[in-house]
Amino acid sequence: MAIIKIKNTDRQLEVDDNSNILRNSLRYDGDVPNRCGGGYCGTCLVKIEDGSENLDNIKPAEKKKVGEDLLEEGYRLACQTFVVKDEITLSWDKEMTKKVQRQKVKKVST
C-alpha cells in the first residue's frame, strides 16, 4: 500500500501501489482541484513536497502543459501521476495553478 499525504486538506489517503493521485483524491475526498482529467487544463497541478522518488515517470502531457522548469521544481499533474510505492506528500498553490492554466501547451519531443 502507498500513502498520499495532502497538506492543503490535512488528509492522508491509503491507496494501492501504482495508483493515480487524482483518481484517489476523488475516490477518498482528498480535494485535489480538478477539471478535465486529461492533462490539458492544468487545474490539478500539485507540488510534490516529499517522496518524488515514489512516483512514476513524467508523461508527455505534463511536459507539454507544465514545462521542464516547473517539473524540475517538483510540480506534477495529479491526473497524470501515479504513486508507485511508499509515501508522498503534496500540496497545491492557486496562484501557481493559474499560471500553468494560462500557459499554452508546448510542443515537446517524446
PyMOL CGO cylinders between C-alpha atoms (Angstrom):
from pymol import cmd
from pymol.cgo import CYLINDER

trace = [
    CYLINDER, 0.00, 0.00, 0.00, 1.04, 3.59, -0.68, 0.3, 1, 1, 1, 1, 1, 1,
    CYLINDER, 1.04, 3.59, -0.68, 0.19, 6.75, 1.23, 0.3, 1, 1, 1, 1, 1, 1,
    CYLINDER, 0.19, 6.75, 1.23, -0.69, 10.14, -0.23, 0.3, 1, 1, 1, 1, 1, 1,
    CYLINDER, -0.69, 10.14, -0.23, -0.40, 12.97, 2.30, 0.3, 1, 1, 1, 1, 1, 1,
    CYLINDER, -0.40, 12.97, 2.30, -2.23, 16.12, 1.23, 0.3, 1, 1, 1, 1, 1, 1,
    CYLINDER, -2.23, 16.12, 1.23, -1.01, 19.21, 3.08, 0.3, 1, 1, 1, 1, 1, 1,
    CYLINDER, -1.01, 19.21, 3.08, -3.79, 21.59, 1.97, 0.3, 1, 1, 1, 1, 1, 1,
    CYLINDER, -3.79, 21.59, 1.97, -6.56, 19.46, 3.45, 0.3, 1, 1, 1, 1, 1, 1,
    CYLINDER, -6.56, 19.46, 3.45, -4.51, 17.67, 6.11, 0.3, 1, 1, 1, 1, 1, 1,
    CYLINDER, -4.51, 17.67, 6.11, -5.70, 14.35, 4.64, 0.3, 1, 1, 1, 1, 1, 1,
    CYLINDER, -5.70, 14.35, 4.64, -3.83, 11.09, 4.39, 0.3, 1, 1, 1, 1, 1, 1,
    CYLINDER, -3.83, 11.09, 4.39, -5.02, 8.57, 1.81, 0.3, 1, 1, 1, 1, 1, 1,
    CYLINDER, -5.02, 8.57, 1.81, -4.02, 4.92, 1.92, 0.3, 1, 1, 1, 1, 1, 1,
    CYLINDER, -4.02, 4.92, 1.92, -4.07, 3.65, -1.67, 0.3, 1, 1, 1, 1, 1, 1,
    CYLINDER, -4.07, 3.65, -1.67, -2.91, 0.69, -3.72, 0.3, 1, 1, 1, 1, 1, 1,
    CYLINDER, -2.91, 0.69, -3.72, 0.60, 0.83, -5.19, 0.3, 1, 1, 1, 1, 1, 1,
    CYLINDER, 0.60, 0.83, -5.19, 0.64, 2.17, -8.76, 0.3, 1, 1, 1, 1, 1, 1,
    CYLINDER, 0.64, 2.17, -8.76, -2.41, 4.37, -8.11, 0.3, 1, 1, 1, 1, 1, 1,
    CYLINDER, -2.41, 4.37, -8.11, -3.29, 7.64, -9.82, 0.3, 1, 1, 1, 1, 1, 1,
    CYLINDER, -3.29, 7.64, -9.82, -3.19, 10.66, -7.50, 0.3, 1, 1, 1, 1, 1, 1,
    CYLINDER, -3.19, 10.66, -7.50, -6.27, 12.42, -8.89, 0.3, 1, 1, 1, 1, 1, 1,
    CYLINDER, -6.27, 12.42, -8.89, -8.45, 9.31, -9.07, 0.3, 1, 1, 1, 1, 1, 1,
    CYLINDER, -8.45, 9.31, -9.07, -7.70, 8.51, -5.46, 0.3, 1, 1, 1, 1, 1, 1,
    CYLINDER, -7.70, 8.51, -5.46, -8.28, 12.08, -4.38, 0.3, 1, 1, 1, 1, 1, 1,
    CYLINDER, -8.28, 12.08, -4.38, -11.72, 11.92, -5.99, 0.3, 1, 1, 1, 1, 1, 1,
    CYLINDER, -11.72, 11.92, -5.99, -12.46, 8.49, -4.53, 0.3, 1, 1, 1, 1, 1, 1,
    CYLINDER, -12.46, 8.49, -4.53, -11.39, 9.36, -0.96, 0.3, 1, 1, 1, 1, 1, 1,
    CYLINDER, -11.39, 9.36, -0.96, -12.29, 13.08, -0.77, 0.3, 1, 1, 1, 1, 1, 1,
    CYLINDER, -12.29, 13.08, -0.77, -8.73, 14.38, -0.94, 0.3, 1, 1, 1, 1, 1, 1,
    CYLINDER, -8.73, 14.38, -0.94, -9.97, 17.58, -2.60, 0.3, 1, 1, 1, 1, 1, 1,
    CYLINDER, -9.97, 17.58, -2.60, -7.17, 17.94, -5.18, 0.3, 1, 1, 1, 1, 1, 1,
    CYLINDER, -7.17, 17.94, -5.18, -8.50, 20.57, -7.61, 0.3, 1, 1, 1, 1, 1, 1,
    CYLINDER, -8.50, 20.57, -7.61, -9.51, 19.13, -10.98, 0.3, 1, 1, 1, 1, 1, 1,
    CYLINDER, -9.51, 19.13, -10.98, -11.47, 19.75, -14.13, 0.3, 1, 1, 1, 1, 1, 1,
    CYLINDER, -11.47, 19.75, -14.13, -10.51, 17.84, -17.29, 0.3, 1, 1, 1, 1, 1, 1,
    CYLINDER, -10.51, 17.84, -17.29, -8.57, 14.79, -16.04, 0.3, 1, 1, 1, 1, 1, 1,
    CYLINDER, -8.57, 14.79, -16.04, -6.58, 14.60, -19.28, 0.3, 1, 1, 1, 1, 1, 1,
    CYLINDER, -6.58, 14.60, -19.28, -3.55, 16.80, -18.70, 0.3, 1, 1, 1, 1, 1, 1,
    CYLINDER, -3.55, 16.80, -18.70, -4.83, 19.73, -20.74, 0.3, 1, 1, 1, 1, 1, 1,
    CYLINDER, -4.83, 19.73, -20.74, -6.21, 22.31, -18.31, 0.3, 1, 1, 1, 1, 1, 1,
    CYLINDER, -6.21, 22.31, -18.31, -3.56, 22.33, -15.55, 0.3, 1, 1, 1, 1, 1, 1,
    CYLINDER, -3.56, 22.33, -15.55, -6.14, 22.56, -12.75, 0.3, 1, 1, 1, 1, 1, 1,
    CYLINDER, -6.14, 22.56, -12.75, -4.74, 19.54, -10.91, 0.3, 1, 1, 1, 1, 1, 1,
    CYLINDER, -4.74, 19.54, -10.91, -1.20, 20.93, -10.66, 0.3, 1, 1, 1, 1, 1, 1,
    CYLINDER, -1.20, 20.93, -10.66, 0.41, 19.76, -7.42, 0.3, 1, 1, 1, 1, 1, 1,
    CYLINDER, 0.41, 19.76, -7.42, 3.83, 20.20, -5.90, 0.3, 1, 1, 1, 1, 1, 1,
    CYLINDER, 3.83, 20.20, -5.90, 5.43, 17.03, -4.62, 0.3, 1, 1, 1, 1, 1, 1,
    CYLINDER, 5.43, 17.03, -4.62, 6.85, 18.14, -1.28, 0.3, 1, 1, 1, 1, 1, 1,
    CYLINDER, 6.85, 18.14, -1.28, 8.34, 14.78, -0.37, 0.3, 1, 1, 1, 1, 1, 1,
    CYLINDER, 8.34, 14.78, -0.37, 8.64, 11.33, -1.93, 0.3, 1, 1, 1, 1, 1, 1,
    CYLINDER, 8.64, 11.33, -1.93, 9.05, 12.17, -5.62, 0.3, 1, 1, 1, 1, 1, 1,
    CYLINDER, 9.05, 12.17, -5.62, 11.19, 9.05, -5.96, 0.3, 1, 1, 1, 1, 1, 1,
    CYLINDER, 11.19, 9.05, -5.96, 8.00, 7.06, -5.31, 0.3, 1, 1, 1, 1, 1, 1,
    CYLINDER, 8.00, 7.06, -5.31, 6.25, 8.38, -8.43, 0.3, 1, 1, 1, 1, 1, 1,
    CYLINDER, 6.25, 8.38, -8.43, 6.12, 7.09, -11.99, 0.3, 1, 1, 1, 1, 1, 1,
    CYLINDER, 6.12, 7.09, -11.99, 7.92, 8.82, -14.86, 0.3, 1, 1, 1, 1, 1, 1,
    CYLINDER, 7.92, 8.82, -14.86, 6.85, 12.22, -16.15, 0.3, 1, 1, 1, 1, 1, 1,
    CYLINDER, 6.85, 12.22, -16.15, 4.37, 11.93, -19.02, 0.3, 1, 1, 1, 1, 1, 1,
    CYLINDER, 4.37, 11.93, -19.02, 4.49, 13.84, -22.34, 0.3, 1, 1, 1, 1, 1, 1,
    CYLINDER, 4.49, 13.84, -22.34, 1.25, 15.66, -21.39, 0.3, 1, 1, 1, 1, 1, 1,
    CYLINDER, 1.25, 15.66, -21.39, 3.00, 17.03, -18.28, 0.3, 1, 1, 1, 1, 1, 1,
    CYLINDER, 3.00, 17.03, -18.28, 6.00, 18.20, -20.29, 0.3, 1, 1, 1, 1, 1, 1,
    CYLINDER, 6.00, 18.20, -20.29, 3.68, 19.98, -22.71, 0.3, 1, 1, 1, 1, 1, 1,
    CYLINDER, 3.68, 19.98, -22.71, 1.48, 21.69, -20.13, 0.3, 1, 1, 1, 1, 1, 1,
    CYLINDER, 1.48, 21.69, -20.13, 3.73, 22.21, -17.10, 0.3, 1, 1, 1, 1, 1, 1,
    CYLINDER, 3.73, 22.21, -17.10, 7.13, 22.65, -18.76, 0.3, 1, 1, 1, 1, 1, 1,
    CYLINDER, 7.13, 22.65, -18.76, 10.57, 21.41, -17.82, 0.3, 1, 1, 1, 1, 1, 1,
    CYLINDER, 10.57, 21.41, -17.82, 11.36, 24.17, -15.31, 0.3, 1, 1, 1, 1, 1, 1,
    CYLINDER, 11.36, 24.17, -15.31, 8.35, 23.55, -13.09, 0.3, 1, 1, 1, 1, 1, 1,
    CYLINDER, 8.35, 23.55, -13.09, 8.71, 19.78, -13.42, 0.3, 1, 1, 1, 1, 1, 1,
    CYLINDER, 8.71, 19.78, -13.42, 12.27, 20.13, -12.11, 0.3, 1, 1, 1, 1, 1, 1,
    CYLINDER, 12.27, 20.13, -12.11, 10.88, 22.13, -9.15, 0.3, 1, 1, 1, 1, 1, 1,
    CYLINDER, 10.88, 22.13, -9.15, 8.65, 19.16, -8.25, 0.3, 1, 1, 1, 1, 1, 1,
    CYLINDER, 8.65, 19.16, -8.25, 5.37, 20.15, -9.88, 0.3, 1, 1, 1, 1, 1, 1,
    CYLINDER, 5.37, 20.15, -9.88, 3.26, 17.41, -11.47, 0.3, 1, 1, 1, 1, 1, 1,
    CYLINDER, 3.26, 17.41, -11.47, -0.26, 16.99, -12.85, 0.3, 1, 1, 1, 1, 1, 1,
    CYLINDER, -0.26, 16.99, -12.85, -2.25, 14.79, -10.45, 0.3, 1, 1, 1, 1, 1, 1,
    CYLINDER, -2.25, 14.79, -10.45, -4.30, 13.38, -13.33, 0.3, 1, 1, 1, 1, 1, 1,
    CYLINDER, -4.30, 13.38, -13.33, -1.14, 12.06, -14.99, 0.3, 1, 1, 1, 1, 1, 1,
    CYLINDER, -1.14, 12.06, -14.99, 0.87, 10.96, -11.95, 0.3, 1, 1, 1, 1, 1, 1,
    CYLINDER, 0.87, 10.96, -11.95, 0.89, 7.58, -10.22, 0.3, 1, 1, 1, 1, 1, 1,
    CYLINDER, 0.89, 7.58, -10.22, 2.23, 6.71, -6.77, 0.3, 1, 1, 1, 1, 1, 1,
    CYLINDER, 2.23, 6.71, -6.77, 4.29, 3.60, -7.38, 0.3, 1, 1, 1, 1, 1, 1,
    CYLINDER, 4.29, 3.60, -7.38, 5.02, 2.73, -3.74, 0.3, 1, 1, 1, 1, 1, 1,
    CYLINDER, 5.02, 2.73, -3.74, 5.62, 4.03, -0.23, 0.3, 1, 1, 1, 1, 1, 1,
    CYLINDER, 5.62, 4.03, -0.23, 4.62, 7.60, 0.62, 0.3, 1, 1, 1, 1, 1, 1,
    CYLINDER, 4.62, 7.60, 0.62, 4.37, 11.05, -0.95, 0.3, 1, 1, 1, 1, 1, 1,
    CYLINDER, 4.37, 11.05, -0.95, 3.40, 14.46, 0.39, 0.3, 1, 1, 1, 1, 1, 1,
    CYLINDER, 3.40, 14.46, 0.39, 1.83, 17.01, -1.94, 0.3, 1, 1, 1, 1, 1, 1,
    CYLINDER, 1.83, 17.01, -1.94, 0.30, 20.46, -1.89, 0.3, 1, 1, 1, 1, 1, 1,
    CYLINDER, 0.30, 20.46, -1.89, -1.07, 22.96, -4.37, 0.3, 1, 1, 1, 1, 1, 1,
    CYLINDER, -1.07, 22.96, -4.37, -1.00, 26.71, -4.78, 0.3, 1, 1, 1, 1, 1, 1,
    CYLINDER, -1.00, 26.71, -4.78, -3.86, 28.50, -6.54, 0.3, 1, 1, 1, 1, 1, 1,
    CYLINDER, -3.86, 28.50, -6.54, -1.59, 31.20, -7.99, 0.3, 1, 1, 1, 1, 1, 1,
    CYLINDER, -1.59, 31.20, -7.99, 0.81, 28.65, -9.50, 0.3, 1, 1, 1, 1, 1, 1,
    CYLINDER, 0.81, 28.65, -9.50, -2.15, 26.72, -10.89, 0.3, 1, 1, 1, 1, 1, 1,
    CYLINDER, -2.15, 26.72, -10.89, -3.46, 29.89, -12.57, 0.3, 1, 1, 1, 1, 1, 1,
    CYLINDER, -3.46, 29.89, -12.57, -0.02, 30.49, -14.09, 0.3, 1, 1, 1, 1, 1, 1,
    CYLINDER, -0.02, 30.49, -14.09, 0.08, 26.99, -15.58, 0.3, 1, 1, 1, 1, 1, 1,
    CYLINDER, 0.08, 26.99, -15.58, -3.52, 27.22, -16.78, 0.3, 1, 1, 1, 1, 1, 1,
    CYLINDER, -3.52, 27.22, -16.78, -2.62, 30.38, -18.77, 0.3, 1, 1, 1, 1, 1, 1,
    CYLINDER, -2.62, 30.38, -18.77, 0.38, 28.70, -20.42, 0.3, 1, 1, 1, 1, 1, 1,
    CYLINDER, 0.38, 28.70, -20.42, -0.10, 27.42, -23.91, 0.3, 1, 1, 1, 1, 1, 1,
    CYLINDER, -0.10, 27.42, -23.91, 0.60, 23.75, -24.47, 0.3, 1, 1, 1, 1, 1, 1,
    CYLINDER, 0.60, 23.75, -24.47, 4.17, 23.40, -25.70, 0.3, 1, 1, 1, 1, 1, 1,
    CYLINDER, 4.17, 23.40, -25.70, 5.40, 21.08, -28.39, 0.3, 1, 1, 1, 1, 1, 1,
    CYLINDER, 5.40, 21.08, -28.39, 7.95, 18.65, -27.00, 0.3, 1, 1, 1, 1, 1, 1,
    CYLINDER, 7.95, 18.65, -27.00, 9.76, 15.67, -28.40, 0.3, 1, 1, 1, 1, 1, 1,
    CYLINDER, 9.76, 15.67, -28.40, 8.79, 12.41, -26.71, 0.3, 1, 1, 1, 1, 1, 1,
]
cmd.load_cgo(trace, "trace")
